[in-house]
Amino acid sequence: MNKDAKIFVAGQRGMVGSAIIRQLRGAGYENIILRTSQELDLRDQQAVEAFFQTEKPDYVFLAAAKVGGIVANSTYPADFIYSNLQIQNNVIHQSYLNGVKRLLFLGSTCIYPKLAPQPLKEEYLLTGALEPTNDAYAVAKIAGITMCRSYNRQYGARYLAIMPNNLYGPNDNFDLEKSHVLPAMIRKCHEAKLSGAASVTIWGTGAPLREFLQVDDLASACLFLMNLDEQRYGELLNDSAAPALINVGSGQEISIRDLALLVKGIVGFEGELEFDTAKPDGTPRKLADASRIHALGWKHRIELQEGIEEAYRWFRENVAQQ
């Protein structure tokens, strides 16, 4: 991307979108088109059509999505599949109609089968049943991947789908009903420390293994991929095993129990951790195979302890005082 390229970041206020904006500005890109959800409802077909016809962006980072943890996905599956399909359909189609050069579609490794071999390779997509607690969201994201592939194949578009593993960092959602596991742990331990509670309850057995990626590392991967030379970018789009699909991850995993202990120590909560085994664990293990992006020359920079410490600082400064 040239420094004066016109870049649309969809989802600017979200954790991923805001990180991509920080990364772009840090690299000297200033011609960034931004719209809040109040200014532009990406679920509204006519509004998105008018926006693209007026702005004509050169590049699109599609980071806008309805996201949440196990509780939210289990409680509101219709909201998750409807909103995400609408956003994807509108932005991807209008990108094609208005000559966008490259589009990066942000997904999640929940697209892979619940019991897929580990680590998760891109070619495992659609080889087995999904995790039922978030299948509506996963199906929407799979549709987005298929849409990118289909527009590439039929129209010669240059759209790439990026699948990060569990993300965390600044601008995360710390709402206990809607958040993912790590921000929920941070909030629970912080509030328990302040109240002097004897214990904090963690969903499930603590046995599942998860991989975490700090969101600024993901943003650096997005910029890295968007700026790949034509040959290597084309090879990703036309890969025979997994066209237009690439994992982004740290390659490191930790059990939910050990993660809770790490968060407890960083927050300074001195009580006990209690694991509610009546609650679902979700997928037993979820480690992304990031060998393809590693082979291209990108690797994560922020280690888990450092990242959680920074996430806790951000929570205290921006959420805890509210």
N, C-alpha and C positions, 0 to 999 in steps of 0.2 A: 504494500500500500504506500502510495506517495504521501508525504506529510500533509498535503493539502486535500487529500481524498475526503469525500463526504461520507461520513460514517454514522449509521443509525444503530444505537444501542437500545434494544427493546428490553424493558425491565430495569430502568435506570435506578430505581429506588430499592431494588432487591439486593440481596447479598452478592450475587454473581454479577449483576449488571453494574452495581456501583464499583466493584473491584475491577471490572473491565475498563470502566471510565478512568479510574485511577491509573491503571496501567497505560492506557492510551495517552493520557495527558503527561505522564512521566516520560513517555517516549517521544513527546513533541507533537502529538496529533491534537489539533485544536478545532478542526471543522467537524465537530461531533453534534449530531442531531439528537435532541432529547425531548421526550414527552412523558409527563406523568400519566398514570392511568386515568386521572380525572380529565386531563387534556385530550387524551386519545385512548378510547376503549378498544383494545386490540381484538375484542370479541365482536365488534361492530363492523360488518363487512363494508358498508358504505363509507364509514369514517376512515378505515384503513386504506381503502381505494383512493379517497380524496387526498390523504396524507402522502401516499407514495407518488401520486401524480403531481403533487405540488413540490415535494422535496427532492425526488429523484436521487436517493442515496446511491453511492457506488458500492458500499459494503454494508452488510447487516450482521450484527451479533444478536441472535434470537435467544435472549436469556429470560424473557418474560414467561412466567408460568405460575400456575397455582400449585404450591408445594406444601408438604407437611409430613409429620411423623406417622407412626402406626395408629395413634388415636384418631387423628384427623382423617387419614386415608380410610380407616374402617368405618368412620361415622358419616363421612360425606363423599362416598364414591361417585355419585352422580355429578356433584359439583366439580370433582377433579377431572372426570373424563370430558364433560361438556366444555368447561372453560379452556382446557388445554387443547382440545381438538379445534375449537373456534380460533384461538390465538394462532396456532400453527398454520391452519388452512389459510387464514387471511394473509399472514405475513409472508409465507412461502410463495403463495400464488401471486401476490402483488409484487414481490421481488422479481419473479420471472417476467411479469407483464411490463415492468418498468426498468428492465435491463441491469439489475444488480449484478456486479461482477462476481462476487463471492459472498456466500452466506454460511455462517456457522450456527448450527442448531444445537443448543445445549440440552442434553438429556440426563440420564441417570443409569447406573448399573442395575437398578431394579428391573430393567428390561430383560435381564437374563433369567433363565429358568431357575426355580427355587433350588433344585438339586443338581444344577449343572456342575461339571468337574471344576476344580479349583487349581490355579487361578482362572478367572473368567476370561476366555478369549473372545474376540469379536465374532468369530464364526459360530459361537454357541447360541446366537440369537435364534429364537423360534425352534429350538430343539427339544423343548420340554415345557411342563406346566409352570406357570408363574406363581410367585408367593401370593396367596389369596388376600393378605391384609392390605396389599397396595396394587392389586391387579388392574384396577380401573385407570390409575395414573400410568402404570407401565404400558398398558395397551395404547393409551394416547401417545406416549413417547415412541412406541414402536411404529405407530402410524406416521409420526413425524419423520422417522428414519426412512420409512418406505416412501414417503412423499419426496424427500430429498433425492433418493435413488431414482425414483420415477421421473422427476423433472430433469435430472441429469441425463437419463437414458433417452427420454423422448425429445427433450428440447435443447440438450447440450448445455444445461445449467452447470454451475460449479459450486454445488452445495455439499457441505461436509457436516456430519453429525458427530458430536463429541460427547462421550459418556464418562463423566467423572464419578468417582466413588463418593462416600459420605463427606460432605463439605461442612466447613465451619469457619467462623471468623467475624470481622466487623460487619454490622448490619444483619446479623443472624436473627432469627425469630426465637425469642425466649418465652413465648406464651406456652404454658405447660400443656394446654390442650392441642396445640397445633405445631409445636416445635419437634425437631429431631432429637435423637437421644443425647448428644453432647450438650447442646444449650440447655436442655431440660435438666441434666445433671448439674450444670453450673448454677442454674437458678435455685434448684432444690437445696443444694449444699449451702449456698450463700444465705438463703432465707432461714435454713435450719441453724446456721451459725449465729445469725442475728437473734433468733428467738430462743436459743438455748435448747433446741429440741434434742432429744436423746438419740433419734435415729432418722434416717432418710430411706424411703422405699424406692427400690429400683424395679422396673418391670422385668419379669422373666427370671431365668435361672442364673444369668450372668455368664453363661457358657459360650454364647455365640461369638464368633470372631468377626471383627470389622476393621476396615481400612479407612483412614481419615486423611483428607487433603485440605490444607489451609486455602481459603478462597483466593488469596493473592497469587498463590502458586498456580491455581487453575487459570486465573486471568493471564498470567505470563504465558501459559501453554496456548491459550486462545490467540494471543497476539503472534506467538511463534508460528502457529499453524496457518493463520491468515496470511502471514508473510512468506510462507514457503515458496520456493521457486516453482515455476509452472510444471517442470518435469516431476518433481517429488509430490506436488499437490495432485497432479493428474494420476500418479501411481496410487495414491490413497483413494481417489474417487473410483478408480477402475480395478481395485484389488479383487482378484477372483474369489477369495474366500469371504471377504466382508467389505463389499464396496461402500465407499463414503461413510465409513464408521470407524472411529478410533477411540480407544480407552485413554483416560488420563488419570493417573494415580501415583501414589507414593511407592507402592510395592511393599508396604509394611503393614502388619496387622496386629491387633490387640484384642483381647477378650473384653466383653462388656464389664465383667467384674474388675479386671485390671484397670480399665478406663475409669471406672467409678472410683477406685482407690487413688488414681492419679489426680482426678478432679478434686476429690476430697482433700488431698494434701495441698494442692495449689490454692484452693479456696480457704483452707485452714479450718475446716469443719472437724471437730474432735469426737463426734458421736459415732454410732454404729451404722453400717449399711445393712438393710434388710431386703432380701430378694423375694418378690411376690411371684412365686412359681405358678400361680393360677393365671397370670397374664401371659400373653403369647411372646415367644422369643423372636418370631420372624425367621428369616432365612438363617440356617445354622452357621454358614460361613459365606463371606462375600469379599473376595480379594480380586481386584481387577488385574489382568495381565496387561501391563503398560509397556511391554517390550517393543511394540512398534514405534511409539512416540519416543521411547528412550533411544532406539536405534537412529532416529532422526536427529538426535542431539539435545533433546529437552529432558531435564530431570527436576524434581521438586527441590526446593531450597529450605523450607521452614519445617523443622522437626516438631513432633507432636507436643512435647512439653512446652517449648517456646511458643507455639501457636496457641495452646490453651491458656497460657499465662497472658498473652496479648488479648485473647477473646474475653478473659475474665476482667481485665482492665477496661476493655470497651464496655462490657456489661455494667460495671460499676459506674462508669462515667455517663452512660447514655440511657440505661434502663433502670438500674436499681434505685436511682434517686427520684424516679417518676412516681 
